[in-house]
Amino acid sequence: MSILLPTTLVGSYPQPDWLIDRRRLSEMIPPRIRAKELWRIDGAFLEAAQDDATIIAIRDQERAGIDIVTDGEIRRESYSNRFATALDGVDNDNPAMAPTRTPGKFQPVPRIVGEIKRRHPVEVRDVKFLRDNTDRTIKATVPGPFTMAQQAHDDFYGDEVALAMGFAAALNAEIKDLFTAGADIVQIDEPYMQSRPEKAKAFGNAVLNRALHGVTGKTAVHICFGYSAFVKQRPSGYSFLPEFEGSNARQVSIETAQSGLDCAVLAKLPHKDIILGVIDLSDPAVETPAVVAERIRRALPYVPAEHIVVAPDCGLKYLSRETALGKMRAMVEGTAIVRAELG
């Protein structure tokens, strides 16, 4: 029996401070190159420590009552760098500088020096570990090809569409392997489609659909305004959202809580399930279930309840564990209120 208004995370969960230096992590823009210096555990024991922290993230989700569980992205320094830097064609020893989502700011990014190819599965072990440690529906998350291309410096292709298609081909193989490994849902994170909408409108869906070519499992695409820990001001609406109706992703993950998004725009995605962000990550105060319920109700005039999945606005990575757990519980309880109203 399917669950009405299932709950999930966007992906990330707070990593323990005994595992990673959370203070340093919070002071730096999400890294695009590897930042192995952030890990507190010796390399010989790091994987085992990450496994233990992943089990904590899984159990916290289960305790809170989350229906669709992730691994919390515990093994990553950021949502994108672990996959993007594991590919052939990327020179990780000589990074370049590229603009961030914030105008006027730059950061080190992968330098592309050859054809992008996936040399081996990157997250398959993560999915198998998650599958072995919960009996709930599970979701894996991967960075999107458009976003990875925008976060790289190209010294090989000379064509940003070709570069993005290279990432898409590598990601396509990864996604298929993640479903084979046991993932029920795979989510592709594409925040740069919001921050660079003209390019997204020109070739974003083409690149996304290349990544999904031949994929038969349930897929989602996440678009957001950036982590609230770094991006404080939210526009009132998305610059790229209705266009996802032309993508092959079955679900579209958005944020509505912090931005107070006018949910009428969701009527322009009639063939998509909506992963509805209803938890404000800019406010450390835990929402009441009544507030969560009202945020869910705002979408119901435009999206049938059967096509809504309830989630936070974005990843919980930069919250304290106590706050994240409280917000998850409020989300589950608020969802229960609306489920009861719908009978």
Secondary structure, 3 states (H helix, E strand, C coil): CCCCCCEECCCECCCCCCCECHHHHHHCCCCCCCCHHHECCCHHHHHHHHHHHHHHHHHHHHHHCCCEECCECCCCCCCCHHHHCCEEEEEEEEEEEEECCCCCCEEEEEEEEEEEEECCCCCHHHHHHHHHCCCCEEEEEEECHHHHHHCCEECCCCCHHHHHHHHHHHHHHHHHHHHHCCCCEEEEECCHHHHCHHHHHHHHHHHHHHHCCCCCCEEEEECCCCCCCCCCCCCCCCCCCHHHHHCCCCEEEEECCCCCCCHHHHHHCCCCEEEEECCCCCCCCCCCHHHHHHHHHCCCCCCCHHHEEEECCCCCCCCCHHHHHHHHHHHHHHHHHHHHHHC
